[in-house]
Amino acid sequence: MAAIASVSFAALRHASERKVPLFAPQTAVPHRFREFTLIAPNSSSRAIVCCATVCSNVPPPVSETKLNFLKSYKRPIPSIYNNVLQELLVQQHLMRYKKTYQYDAVFALGFVTVFEQLMEGYPISEDRDAIFKAYIAALQEDPEQYRIDAQKLEEWARSQDVNSLIDFASRDGEIEKLLEDIAVRAQGKGSFSYSRFFAIGIFRLLELANATEPWALEKLCSALNINKRSVDRDLDVYRNLLSKLVQAKELLKEYVDREKKKREERSESQKANEAITKCIGHHQYVRKLILFRNKHL
């Protein structure tokens, strides 16, 4: 506990001798502080003392997560990407700090899928990984763990067909055990919090396994003890997001191409003007030279 300033040691000693309670708990103060009333002996006066005791179960505010992201990645991000990134960060912050939240690889695969779709065509491709790391680190999680788990699931799903993917519980293996653990927790036997990224992770598994059958999603949701209606709803939101992103990126590309063409036209016009100016200057120089020679002949 942090030191408490401006408390009389004499008052503490006399109160101790008279068995007077020094710190009467008052009200729980949010944001990691607790408030007490200090009762001095032989006095009706009271002093409020706040002890800076950090409550480990109090999640950070959204503003802190957003600030952590901006501190980690300081370069400007084009608004077409940044607006969606900030919205996703707020949503994931709320998921991350739910009491029932527990990280799993399907969730990671879902987020990595969304991130890669969002950042496809980013102007500076080298910065995509830096943005990814800053984003996950801002949520106090491990970016490398996300990448590793997503890659493992992708490699596994590519080696499956629709039947083996759905029938994971009947086989042994690292990924099979992972999915079985999720199914158990989703049934209510442990911490599990369904999210949109989890739904996208399920969809990505089916996509990689080429499981295009209409019943495949329903069977996989049933095997994982997930509500298919929730998955359908969130996949519709995801498809709408991708559609809007495609349109926005097309508009951005048109704008960039148009501005590039204008710059090229301005550059060509400038070069032509410079050539004309140079030609006129040369002509004037020759004329002056002729006049000078005629004058001295």
Buried (B, 14 or more C-beta within 10 A) or exposed (E): EEEEEEEEEEBBEBBEEEEBEBBEEBEEEEEEBBBBBBBBBEEEEEBEBEBEEEEEEEBBEBEEBBEBBEEBBEEEBEEBBEEBBBEBBEBBBBBBBEEEBEEBBBBBBBBBBBBEBBBEEBEEEEBBEBBBBBBBBBBEBBBEEBBEBBBBBBEBBEEBEBEBBBEBEEEEEEBBEBBBBBBBBBEEEEEBBBBBBBBBBBBBBBBBBBBEEEEBBBBBBBBBBBEBEBBEEBBEEBEEBEEEBEEBBEEBEEEEEEEEEEEEEEEEEEEEEEEEEEEEEEEEEEEEEEEEEEEEE
